[in-house]
Amino acid sequence: MSREEVEGAGANPGAELGTGLGPRLGRSPARQRLHRAKELLIETVIRVCGVSAVIFVFGIFYFVFREAAPLLFGGLDLGELLTSGEWYPDSDNPRYGAFALIAGTLAVTLLAMLIAVPLGLGAAIFVSEFSRGRTREILKIVIELLAAIPSVVWGFIGLVIMNPLIIDLFDTPVGLNVLNGAILLALMSVPIIVSIGEDALKAVPDTYREAAEAMGATRWQVTWRVLLPAARNGLLAAVLLGVGRAVGETMAVLMATGHSVNVPDSPLDSVRTITATIASELGETAQGSDHYRVLFVLGSLLFLITFLVNLTADLVIRGFKRR
Amino acid sequence: MVVQHPKIAFRDLKVRYGEKTALEGINLEVAKNEILGIIGPAGSGKTSLLRVLNRTLQNTPGAKVTGDVRIDGEDIHRMRDVSGLRRRIGMVAPLPVGLPMSVYDNVAFAPRMAGVTDKKVLDGVVERCLRQAALWEEVEKRLGDLGTKLSGGQQQRLTIARALSHSPEILCLDEFSIAIDPVTTMRIEEVLKELRKHMTIFLVTNLVQQARRLADRTAFLLLGELVEVGPTEEVFGRNPRDRRTFDYVHGIFG
């Protein structure tokens, strides 16, 4: 129904009944034009806000890709980049094999998620379904506090606390490795998974809980059989945002994973991630050099990885919806 | 009126939500296999009474229940196994709540929670309950569809089927016919007459005539007070014991 119809419908009964609504609803033509212009202005502003996200994403991708393109299409051996572990960008005969960096990133992220997903979802379920009153409020505040700790502080904890602990526990010479970085990343992702996961569970109508409980389901059965399936899209989003945080995190992994280019065989091996490489090397390269450009190629790769993660998530969610 | 060996007995039941009193000193006994109609205007505590019975009221923040509620002489608030208690009671809410799963899974939910895994047994339960709720013919071919995709009236019958799925001793119907057309309502009413052989039924209804058709006795609740409970004919007749009952039933107020 258009606005004219609404106003027309509103004005007549108001005028007939003499409720005092009539004059306000039946605006003069000039005021109506003003009103419409205002409406249009607000609509435009809001539309720009909405579209700006798209502009930013494409803008960032464009600038990163622009720096990478001359090398990408001019002499870079993409096969070598993706499969060779030899990363000697500073040598006289530079070789750009990023396989170890990719493997390092994936290893740390994967292990981090193995820790963070059960921990985060478990905590979300506990906060949302099994805790009440003060316990819940305190938990929520503390978990949100965990999200506010800067990543350099996490890196410091990795260096000073976790490093000797891992050396003692696993009897290895170095405690700065995949495990160390993964634990830090896990702890950094958990607050995100908890707070978004809890929102997803809270969004499930209470009537579902009540209906299921009224049929004699225990609280755990209600959670497992009704709430988790009902909230699965939100929970998946929570996990993927956690993954996003883990893939893109730089400072903590830079400090805690040992910074050695290496394809890991075990969680106790030191590695270096893509992000850490970009962060530590970009400042030392000459702008426009091959080394400079290959770091942007790595940036584009990182971009591609996060894009694929999100796309997969989107497709999975759509798949669920169709069912 | 004193019921011999009551199935359910409320003694001096009080329910408060914070400062607000929802039920005030309810004394009520219900016989086995009786249909008890409960009438009264909105906010008179009808739903609270049912939620006391299956102890879902305790989930509501601020709700406080005092007094004594017994099923077969056993104090429900002393029962350790709340889920066990709830399995003895079927509950149908006024607005249908289809759980976000298939029609089949909705009805099979309670038996499964109680530990039934045999597919044949579950199939049998699902068909029996859907037939009893007058829904079987309509959903026979689409048992795998999401329960929430059914129409409002079908969903309501689905919740009735669900409430019957764990063979409860007590069935609580809270204004079940709000979303159902009159013809289907009549079919379900026929089913209720049949079901009473096996269970005790609480029938909360705003349709005064529905209580009249089905209930053996009728209770009239007003602002948390049990004004009167008696044989349905008496409550709806010319001379109920309380003037307010007469006024309500005959539409003079409320």
Contacts between the chains, C-beta under 8 A, distances in Angstrom:
chain1	res1	chain2	res2	distance
A	205	B	97	7.9
A	207	B	93	7.2
A	207	B	95	7.8
A	207	B	97	4.5
A	208	B	97	6.6
A	208	B	99	6.0
A	208	B	100	7.2
A	209	B	59	7.5
A	210	B	56	5.5
A	210	B	59	7.0
A	210	B	93	7.7
A	210	B	97	7.6
A	211	B	91	7.9
A	211	B	93	7.0
A	211	B	97	4.3
A	211	B	99	6.3
A	211	B	159	7.4
A	211	B	162	7.9
A	212	B	99	6.5
A	212	B	109	7.0
A	213	B	56	5.9
A	213	B	59	7.3
A	213	B	83	7.9
A	213	B	86	6.5
A	214	B	54	5.6
A	214	B	56	5.8
A	214	B	86	5.7
A	214	B	89	7.5
A	214	B	91	4.2
A	215	B	86	6.8
A	215	B	87	7.4
A	215	B	91	7.8
A	215	B	109	5.9
A	215	B	110	3.9
A	215	B	113	6.6
A	215	B	162	6.6
A	215	B	163	7.7
A	215	B	165	7.4
A	215	B	166	6.4
A	216	B	83	4.6
A	216	B	84	7.1
A	216	B	86	4.3
A	216	B	87	3.5
A	216	B	110	5.8
A	216	B	113	5.8
A	216	B	114	6.3
A	216	B	166	6.1
A	217	B	83	6.7
A	217	B	109	7.3
A	217	B	110	7.5
A	217	B	113	4.4
A	218	B	83	5.1
A	218	B	113	7.6
A	221	B	113	5.2
A	225	B	109	7.3
A	225	B	112	8.0
A	225	B	113	7.4
A	226	B	99	5.9
A	226	B	100	7.5
A	226	B	101	7.9
A	229	B	100	6.5
A	229	B	101	7.0
A	230	B	100	4.8
